[in-house]
Amino acid sequence: MIGKLKGMVDGFGDDFAHLDVNGVVYEVFCSAKTLAALPQVGHAAVVHTEMIVREDMIRLYGFFTEAEKAWFTTLMTVQGVGSRVALAILSVLTPSELASAIALQDKAMVGRANGVGPKLAIRIVTELKGKAPAGAIDAGVLGLQAALGEGVAAGNVADAVSALTNLGYSSAQASAAVARVVGREGNEVPTDKLIRLGLKELSS
């Protein structure tokens, strides 16, 4: 099992990177976000990897962060989600955004990925609720988002998230920003101040 590769970037394809590790070049399939985060050809890189072995195929999948790798394996526990669909989801959503979408039961966010239809999106957010990999997102943020998804968040918090969403931010972005403010300031902050500080978080 290969868990991590450290080497020089040797080249890129549409959905893979070549990594030269002491003269051995590995082909590593990656999400669009990981490919964008990797350095240019000739520069050193570290890629967290997951090897999938089947009768007709051995493939390495690479991830820029451990959180992305953890979500890759978690996504594939859902029926109908293979490596291709899991990479497609991680190409449009960061690990934190994916955790937020699941906590908020936001099937539309997950449905943005190629190959994820409405039924599969519902299955993903339903089956993975409460199953975010450890370290994938701040526990306080995830807890607040879960409360919002279940309709039990405090009124000022829910109102602030609603206001930020009405300004054009996604529910995941809005709830994460408000959660960070609540983590610093406490949950008794007036709605107008929560909105103002939430906007500051979103613009930083």
Secondary structure as UniProt FT lines:
FT   STRAND          4..12
FT   STRAND          16..21
FT   TURN            22..23
FT   STRAND          24..30
FT   HELIX           32..37
FT   TURN            41..42
FT   STRAND          44..54
FT   TURN            55..56
FT   STRAND          57..63
FT   HELIX           66..75
FT   TURN            76..77
FT   TURN            79..80
FT   HELIX           83..92
FT   HELIX           95..103
FT   TURN            104..105
FT   HELIX           107..110
FT   TURN            111..112
FT   TURN            114..115
FT   HELIX           118..127
FT   TURN            128..130
FT   TURN            134..135
FT   HELIX           139..149
FT   TURN            150..151
FT   HELIX           155..166
FT   TURN            167..168
FT   HELIX           171..185
FT   TURN            187..188
FT   HELIX           191..203
//
